[in-house]
């Protein structure tokens, strides 16, 4: 017996099993989102120092970009 039909059947079943369907409607989807549930406090996680580092790096990048734009403007003015 050849392996090609089994391979094709396996591929078809895999794709068929991974097909999308409509998601079930849960109880939380039936309730209004903000009105029914109070907001919970944000708890500190182990990733907070890294998130702060990312925000500081973005601030530094903005400063560098502003300085580079200012330098380009000065060079363009001097070239005229």
DAVENFEN-V664581 format. One record per residue. RES is the residue in three letters. SS is DSSP state (H for helix, E for strand, - for the rest). Layout:
RES_SS + RES_SS
This chain:
UNK_- + UNK_- + UNK_H + UNK_H + UNK_H + UNK_H + UNK_H + UNK_H + UNK_H + UNK_H + UNK_H + UNK_H + UNK_H + UNK_H + UNK_H + UNK_H + UNK_H + UNK_- + UNK_- + UNK_- + UNK_- + UNK_- + UNK_- + UNK_- + UNK_- + UNK_- + UNK_H + UNK_H + UNK_H + UNK_H + UNK_- + UNK_- + UNK_H + UNK_H + UNK_H + UNK_H + UNK_- + UNK_- + UNK_- + UNK_- + UNK_- + UNK_- + UNK_- + UNK_- + UNK_- + UNK_- + UNK_- + UNK_H + UNK_H + UNK_H + UNK_H + UNK_H + UNK_H + UNK_H + UNK_H + UNK_H + UNK_H + UNK_H + UNK_H + UNK_H + UNK_H + UNK_H + UNK_H + UNK_H + UNK_H + UNK_H + UNK_H + UNK_H + UNK_H + UNK_H + UNK_H + UNK_H + UNK_H + UNK_H + UNK_H + UNK_H + UNK_H + UNK_H + UNK_H + UNK_-
